[in-house]
Amino acid sequence: MLRLILLTGPGRTLADLMPTVPAETRLALQADGPAAQWADVSATTRFFIGARSPDYYLPTAEKLVKAMPHASLEVVPRPGHDALARANKPVVDSLARFLTG
């Protein structure tokens, strides 16, 4: 089944991205720690969390939003952790408003 998935467009994209996983994992582990370590981020930041994401996504994003001075959060009703990849018109409109702010 996995071989068939890898023959699809999204499957090929996923396969192309696999070599980046070790470096990204190392960076994620280095960044692990209290949300307060992100308090100096001055960029305006928007977190989009899919409502069907793993349970730890939302509380983690909420802690980051509290810690970061210019952060906000939107929970996308249907998708999981790939909310932006499956963005519907309301999400795209929200993102567009954020980017053009």
ROGURO-614180 format. One record per residue (C-alpha): residue in three letters; x, y, z. Coordinates in steps of 0.1 Angstrom, whole numbers, plus 2048, in hexadecimal, padded with zeros to 3 digits. Layout:
N
ALAXYZ ...
END
This chain:
101
MET800800800 LEU81C818809 ARG82C8127E7 LEU80B81C7D6 ILE80983C7EB LEU82C8457E1 LEU8228447BD THR8098607C2 GLY8128857C0 PRO81088B7E5 GLY82286A7EB ARG83F8757D5 THR8408967E7 LEU842884808 ALA85D86E7FB ASP87188C7EF LEU86F89C811 MET87A87D825 PRO89F886824 THR8978A6838 VAL888893855 PRO8A888C869 ALA8B38B0868 GLU8908BD871 THR88E8A488D ARG8AF8B089C LEU8A38D489A ALA8828CC8AA LEU8948BA8C7 GLN8AB8D88CB ALA88D8F08CD ASP87B8DA8E6 GLY8758EC907 PRO85E905918 ALA84991C902 ALA85993A914 GLN8799348FF TRP8659428E2 ALA85B9638F3 ASP8759768E0 VAL86696E8BE SER85B9908B2 ALA84C985891 THR82698588D THR81D96088E ARG7FD94C887 PHE7F9928891 PHE7E091387E ILE7D78F3890 GLY7C08D9881 ALA7A58CE899 ARG7AE8AA892 SER7D38AE89A PRO7E489A8B5 ASP7D88A48D8 TYR7F98B68E0 TYR7F78CF8C3 LEU7DD8E78D1 PRO7EB8EB8F4 THR80E8EF8E6 ALA80290A8CE GLU7EE91B8EA LYS80D91D900 LEU82192B8E3 VAL8079458DC LYS808950900 ALA82E952900 MET8329638DE PRO8289888DE HIS81A9898BB ALA80C9668B7 SER7E895B8B0 LEU7D79398AB GLU7BC92C895 VAL7AD909899 VAL7A38FB877 PRO7838E787C ARG7888C8866 PRO7AC8BF85E GLY7C78AF873 HIS7EB8BB876 ASP7EC8C2850 ALA7D28DE853 LEU7E38F683C ALA7EA8DB822 ARG7C48D4821 ALA7BA8F9826 ASN79790181B LYS78B924811 PRO785931835 VAL7A892783F VAL7B893581F ASP7A4956825 SER7B0957849 LEU7D495183F ALA7D196C824 ARG7C498583D PHE7E097C854 LEU7FB980839 THR7ED9A182C GLY7E49AD84F 
END
